[in-house]
Amino acid sequence: MILKSKAISAKFDIINDLRVIPILKTLKLHDNIYICALPEFNNLKGKSFYYYNNKIDLYNLKCSCEISKERYSQYKDYRDIRKTCAHIYKKLLSLKNEKRVELDNLTLLLLETQSKYGPEVLFRYSVKQKEVLFGVNEIANSSWINVYSQVKNEEGIFFRYSYNSSEKRWRSSLRPDNSTEIEEQLNSFNC
Ligand SMILES: [Zn+2]
């Protein structure tokens, strides 16, 4: 998939208008392409953690595994979520459960996706005045688009749905709220 690679390597502008999702700190890459920036874990500065045999520095988002080294050199900017490997995700998840770090539900979902399927860029839309993010894997040439949409009547709680743009179907028939309008966006979506 050709994914506007020039745009991806472009310099970031930090978006200051975060009214719609105040919990998600995003960096603008292109007209409508975003990535998630992780919060700064200041309380973890100078601390090392281990996940199996991997040494992790969560303050600097570094892990001793090969994937982390590769991604760290690729994604140099700020707190780019795409730097993270599965070990960083698992460690952050356990620290979140221990209430030692604060992470919102959407950031956790994005971390989980990233750890399972690899780096993803986000396209941001508003459907019936609700924020919807489309996630496209940067590496895999896939027809599946992740759709992060808020759960009905649960403000700020997101769920990941997946839509196959060539087969025009939802994975496991799970559809988000306002799925008709979202499908219209997805079917005109061209990355
Ligand atoms: Zn790792």
Residues whose N, C-alpha, C, O or C-beta is under 5 A from the ligand:
A	BS01	ZN	N54 C63 C65 S68 C85 H87 I88
